[in-house]
Every structure is written in structure tokens, then in C-alpha cells.
Amino acid sequence: MRLELSPLAVSDLEAIGDYIAVDSPGNALQFIRKLQEQCKRIAKSPMAYVARPELGERIRSCAYGRYVIFFQPAEEVVRIERILHSALDIRSELFPAEPD
């Protein structure tokens, strides 16, 4: 399957890297590479990961360290939707309130 990252997932990766880089730029690059490798593993067998029906019909997740990768598999593509720290309010991060 082809791997695709949503704009929010790309932003999440950048924010994670920036946060880690404050203390250790080398570790930041290494961790981001490992997260990207995990995303590639997800694309190889997306149905092996946890279904999250409480978050959406096709949403699945994969824990990686203190982060959780949320994705949606489709016929030919796996779309990484978000990569969030497990301490966050996941529901509000995945589904931010729309302005009135």
C-alpha cells in the first residue's frame, strides 16, 4: 500500500522534532526517522493494528513510544492522519472544535 501523510501529520512530525531538538538535535533526527519507519511498517499491514471505532469508522492506531499514530487504511493507500503524544486529549486533537 502507498503511504500518505496528512498535512496535520506532517506538522505533528515537525513539532515533535522541534520539541526534542531543544535538548538534542541528533536525537530529534533519529526519533523522527524511526517514526517514519514505523509509518512505513503500518502501510505494509494496516489491518494488524488496533481499530478505534470510537474515533471514526476506519480509524486505527499504533502506539510508538509515548506517541500514538492515527491512520486510515483505504484500498490502495494508508493515510496517516495524526501523530500525537499519548498524554494529549486525543479526541479534541483529532476533532478540533470548528469556529462558530
Buried (B, 14 or more C-beta within 10 A) or exposed (E): BEBBBBEBBEEBBEEBBEEBBEEEEEEBEEBBEEBBEBBEBBBEEBEEBEEBEEBBEBBBBBEBEEBBBBBBBEEEEBBBBBBBBEEEEBEEBBEEEEEE
